[in-house]
Amino acid sequence: MTLNYYKNLDGIRAIAALMVMFFHFFSPLSSGSKALQFISKISVFGQTGVTLFFVLSGFLITRILLHTKNKKGYFRNFYVRRTLRIFPLYYLFLVVFYYLVPLLTNTEKSTINEQLYYFTYLQNFAITFKWNAFGPEHFWSLAVEEHFYLFWPLIIYFFSRKNINTIIYAIIVFAFILRFYMALHNYKVFYFTFTRFDALAIGSLLALLELKNVFKPENVNKFLLSLGIIFIPTIAIWTVFTGGGNLYIQVFKYLFLSFTYFCLIGFTLCISQNHIINQLLKTKFFSYTGKISYGLYVYHPLIYFICSQLFHIDNIIFDLLTKLLITYIISSLSYYLFESYFLRLKRFFEYKTI
């Protein structure tokens, strides 16, 4: 099987990043005009960009693993390539956050014990179980993905496709049951690895469908119909029912959201490359945004905070554009002056046929 590069998925990745960025900008703005209050309310849906990231990552990582499982250096190459992509920016930002920002803002530094969970990718455990930790809270999602990267290559390598399919559904059921149990006992299920793993597993199903050559124009309507069916309860849960602490919302909404994005990505992969949606996703703006999306995600909360401290812009549109522009500039500089150095090293860890 030839591993095709889906350029339109860079656009999907860009949309996921922009959703989170708009959420973090608008969600704190609960006062003001009715229009602004409405935008602030619907911006909460931007938080689901993280779920879109998870589903997309599950698909992309699993298809790489399936394609390379019989090649020399399967484990070494995968883990080294992921390390080169994720670790440099991750730890650079932690150093900036813990040691540079306090100097610039004249604030108290956090203790080593508070930092430890972030340096060891256990921050989402700390947040869930209220351990003594302090750090960039949005990094919880990076911990979930890193935990997925640790064990998923083993599953792909040692099990057949049929058994992988069974394991995926077992993960989905397990996450559902665990969400119910934890929500029932007043634990947060939003951040915890094992209550959010099902999104990555659902994304992995797309990789198995790709092996069956499902992503063809004749299957567009199947994904579109499925999207319509799953979208109705998803929106109902999100808009009709209220109260983030509602037990059933916490149990069901992540499952419905994951399958919504599963159908959306499947639909995107089925439509022709000339379709207007794919043409839009492959534009320079979305392609470039997808390219630097990791940096956009990592940097944007800190940049928003610093901008708010330095500038007092009354015009909400100008404020948004200023923060977005600075975030794009910093993320671009980070990508070309720092991240790209490590990305170039990936060429020494290419997969080779045995």
Secondary structure, DSSP 4 states (H G I P E B T S, - for coil): ------THHHHHHHHHHHHHHHHHHHTT--SS-HHHHHHHHHGGGGGGHHHHHHHHHHHHHHHHHHHHTTEETHHHHHHHHHHHHHHHHHHHHHHIIIIIHHHHHT-PPPPHHHHHHHHTT-HHHHHHHT-S--S-GGGHHHHHHHHHHHHHHHHHHHS-HHHHHHHHHHHHHHHHHHHHHHHHTT---SS-HHHHHHHHHHHHHHHHHHHTT--SGGGHHHHHHHHHHHHHHHHIIIIIS--TT-HHHHHHHHHHHHHHHHHHHHHHHHS-TTSHHHHHHTSHHHHHHHHTHHHHHHHHHHHHHHHHHH-----HHHHHHHHHHHHHHHHHHHIIIIIHHHHHGGGGG--EE-
